[in-house]
């Protein structure tokens, strides 16, 4: 699935233009209402994810190995937080690196580039 910000803005502009062409100013108001509703849905989903993550200890995950198997290149941090159900422990800012640990001592360290997951590694205690 294509998930580019420019595509969302292009669809919003298209909706406003189509609304104006079809129904005049009433169509523009309808298009703006739909756009604002969509943005509120996205905000609600993000806040629900953060509220759920706030209930867990920082940097804790049930199983680091299971988390590692569910990771994919290109995930955003909010998607990773949704997978872990916990806020991560920040390791460094440049590059952006976060870590989650489990009870067994295993940890998954994730590196983000341009707000997307670029690489990760599983670290186990010997």
N, C-alpha and C positions, 0 to 999 in steps of 0.2 A: 504494500500500500504506500502511495506517495504521501509523505507527511512534511510538506514544505510550507513555511509561513506565507510565502508569496501566493501559493495556491488558495489559501483561506481568504487572503485579502482580495484576490481576483474574483473568487466566488461571491464575496460580499459586495463588491462593486457591480458585478453582473446582476445580483439580486436587486440592488437598488435601481439599476438601469432598466431591468425588465419590469420591475414594479412601476416605475414612472411611465414606461412605454405602454404598459397594459392598462393601468388604472390611474395614471396621473399622480398627484400628491398623496392620494390615499394609498396607492401602491408603494410609494416610497416609505410612508409611515409603517405599513405592514412589513416591508423588508427590514427596516431598522428594528422593529419590534422582534422579528425572528432572529436577527443577528444578536441583539442584546440577550435574548433568551438563551441562545446557544452559548454565549460567553458566560452567562450565569450558571449554566449546567457544568461547564468546564471548571469554573471556580468552585462550585459545590463539590465536584469530584476530587479536586485537589485538597480542599479543606477536610473532607472526610478521610482521605489518605493520611494527611498530617495529624489529624485527631487520633486516628487509630495508632499511628506510629508513636505518638507522644505517651501512650500508655505503657510502652515497653522500655526496657533499659537501653541506653544509647550504645550502639555498636553491637547489640546482641542479636543473634539469629538462632533458630532452633537447630539447624544443621548446615554447616558451611559447605559440606559436600553437595547437598541437595540444591543449595543456592547456586553453587558453581555450575551445576548442570542446567539450570534454568536461564542462565545469562546468555545474551545475544549481543553482538556488536550493534551499536546504534541506539541502545536503550537510553532514555533520559533518566536523570537522578530520581525524579518523582516516580517513575515506573519501577526503579530498583527499590525505592522505599516501600512501594506497594507490595513487591515480592517479599521483602524481608519483614515487613510490618514493624520496622524499627528505624530510627534515624541512625545514620552511620557515624563512625568516629572519624573525624577529619585527620588525615595523616599529613598532608601538605596542600598548600594553595596553588603553587606553580611547580609542576603540573598538578591539576586537581585530582587528589587521591583520597579515597575513603576506604574504611575497613570495617568488616563485621566479623565477630568471633562467636563460636558456639561453646557449649559447656565442656566439650572434650579437648579444647585448646586449639582446634583448627580455626583458621581465619581465611577470609577471602578479601583480597585487596583489589580495589577497582580503580582504574585510571580513566578519567574523562578528558576528552579533547573536544573543544567547541561544543560543550554541553551534551556530548554524546559519549556513551561507553566505548572506549577504544580498546582497552585490554584489561585482563584480570588474571590473577594467579591465586592458587590455593596453597596455603602454607599450613603444614602440620607439625605439631610438636613431636620430636623423636623420643 
